Amino acid sequence: MLLVVGVMRQVLLGIEVDDKMPQHEYYEYFGPDYYTLHVAPSYMENKNSCPLLDDIRAKLLDYLSKLQHALSIQFQKKPPDTSFTRLMKMK
């Protein structure tokens, strides 16, 4: 699931997804010839319905919205050192 969320996050952010599949606990299930994320097209019938795919997308977006984010601090100018300010006033 973590692999799917990571790849989905890259797709949603418009980041190019690398073809090489990262190592994970189910890596051996994709081998030996399919250790890639992009699978060659085949003549198999696509059984993924649009409502199912929309539901999966909504769930993934919901999972991503619940991830804790790192706090950020707005950049501000550093106040001048008091000793430098005093020296400037003395001149």
C-alpha distance (Angstrom), angle and dihedral (degrees) to the residues before:
residue distance angle dihedral
M1 . . .
L2 3.79 . .
L3 3.81 90.3 .
V4 3.80 91.0 51.8
V5 3.81 92.3 49.0
G6 3.81 91.1 48.2
V7 3.80 93.2 50.2
M8 3.81 92.3 42.7
R9 3.81 90.0 51.7
Q10 3.80 90.2 53.9
V11 3.80 91.7 48.4
L12 3.81 92.7 48.4
L13 3.81 91.1 49.4
G14 3.79 92.0 48.7
I15 3.81 93.6 -114.9
E16 3.81 116.0 149.8
V17 3.81 108.7 -109.6
D18 3.80 115.1 -133.1
D19 3.80 113.9 -122.9
K20 3.81 93.5 -136.4
M21 3.79 110.2 91.6
P22 3.82 113.6 -128.7
Q23 3.80 118.8 -124.2
H24 3.80 114.0 -90.6
E25 3.80 138.6 152.0
Y26 3.85 93.8 -85.3
Y27 3.80 96.2 43.6
E28 3.83 94.3 116.4
Y29 3.82 91.8 58.1
F30 3.81 89.4 68.2
G31 3.78 96.5 53.7
P32 2.83 164.7 155.0
D33 3.81 95.6 3.9
Y34 3.80 101.6 14.1
Y35 3.79 107.0 60.5
T36 3.79 89.7 133.9
L37 3.79 133.7 92.0
H38 3.81 94.4 -137.7
V39 3.79 109.3 70.4
A40 3.80 119.3 -159.7
P41 3.82 113.3 -108.8
S42 3.79 117.6 -99.5
Y43 3.78 139.0 -174.8
M44 3.80 93.0 -105.4
E45 3.78 116.6 126.0
N46 3.80 113.7 -104.1
K47 3.80 104.9 -122.5
N48 3.81 94.2 179.2
S49 3.78 107.5 112.4
C50 3.80 120.7 -150.6
P51 3.83 92.7 -119.2
L52 3.81 90.3 52.3
L53 3.81 92.3 49.5
D54 3.81 91.0 46.1
D55 3.81 89.6 51.3
I56 3.81 92.0 50.3
R57 3.81 90.8 47.8
A58 3.82 91.2 49.8
K59 3.81 91.4 49.7
L60 3.81 92.2 49.1
L61 3.79 91.9 49.2
D62 3.81 88.9 48.9
Y63 3.84 90.7 50.9
L64 3.80 90.5 49.2
S65 3.80 92.0 49.4
K66 3.82 89.8 55.5
L67 3.80 95.4 52.8
Q68 3.77 113.4 111.9
H69 3.75 112.4 -111.6
A70 3.77 129.4 -149.9
L71 3.75 117.0 -105.8
S72 3.75 116.1 -112.1
I73 3.76 128.9 -155.2
Q74 3.77 122.2 -146.4
F75 3.80 114.2 -118.6
Q76 3.78 113.9 -110.8
K77 3.75 133.4 177.6
K78 3.77 113.1 -95.2
P79 3.79 112.4 -115.1
P80 3.80 113.0 -115.9
D81 3.78 120.0 -97.8
T82 3.79 111.7 -97.8
S83 3.80 93.4 -131.5
F84 3.83 91.4 56.1
T85 3.81 90.7 48.0
R86 3.81 91.1 51.3
L87 3.81 91.6 49.7
M88 3.79 91.5 51.9
K89 3.80 91.5 51.3
M90 3.83 91.8 50.3
K91 3.81 93.1 58.8
